[in-house]
Each structure stands twice: as structure tokens, then as C-alpha cells.
């Protein structure tokens, strides 16, 4: 699954699994560019970056419950959903 997650600038392989989000409505790369342009929830030396995670990666579980999606108006919104037990 392709996700966007906060990563260390210059060392993008280091990322926070808790920040992983699925992307709907735009490609993951376009969403990362948009979030970086807006400086969405970033600290110094952080960037949104696209990662390909497998189902055994911690980021996969987080991305199943956190989604960035593009609305018809072009705005990006963050959604949360509960996973079934």
C-alpha cells in the first residue's frame, strides 16, 4: 500500500509509522507535494513522503485508520475510521 508519512528531511527512509495515511482522490506523490506546500502539521526538518508499506509494517495498521482525501471542491481533508474487531 502506498502511504504518505512524515519523514526526516534528507533521510526520507526514516519516518513515523503513526503519521502514515492512506491517500484517496489524488496520487500519493501529489498529496505529499500538496501537504508539504501547505506545511501541514510539520515540525522543522520534516517532510511528507511517499512510502510503500506491507501489511506487516506498523505503518500499514495506522494507514488503515487514517486517510487523506480530496473533496470535490479541491480541498484535502483528514478522515479517521475505526477498524472492526
N, C-alpha and C positions, 0 to 999 in steps of 0.2 A: 504494500500500500504506500502510495506517495503521501507524505505529510509535510506540513511546514512546522518548524520548531525554532525556538530561539537558540542561536549558536554563538560561539565566541568568534568575533570578527578576526579574520586571518587564520583561524583554526576551526573551520566550519564542521569538522568531524566531531568536535566537542559540542554537544547540545544537551538541552534539558528535556528529558522524556516527558516531564509534567506539562511542558508547553506545547506538546505535539497536538496538531489539529488536522482533521480531515478537511479537504477543500472541495466545495461544490459550486458550480456556476462559472468558474474560471479555471484555467490550468494552474497547477501548483506553483509554477515559476512566476506567472503573472500575479498570483496572490502574494507571493513573497515580495515581489517588487513593490506592489501596492502598499503592503504593511510597512516595508522599510521606508518608503517615501513619506508615509504618514507618521513614522516613528512610533508605531502602535506598541505601547507597553514595553518599550525597550530601555535598558539601562546602558550606561557607557560601555563601549566595546561589545555590544550585542547586535546581531542582525537576525532577521528571519531568513531561513534557508530551507531548501527542499531536501528531504531525506527519504530514502526508500527503506521502509522497515518491514520486517517479517512478523508473523503472528506470535513469535516467542520473544519479541523485543518489548520492553516495558512501554515504550512509546506507542506501540500498537494499541494497547489497552486504553491509554489516555485518549488517543485519537478516535477511538470508537465512541467516546462520550463528549468530545469537544469538536465543534465544526465551525469553520468559517464558510459563509456562503454569500453569494452576491444576490442582492434583491433586484427586482425588475427596474427599480429606479437607478441602479448602478452602485448603490451603497453596499458596503460589506458589513455583515452583522455576525456576531458570535452567538452560537446556539449550544446548549448543553442538553444532553439526553441521558436518561438513566438506562443502564443495561439490565436486562432481565436476569433473574437469579436462577 
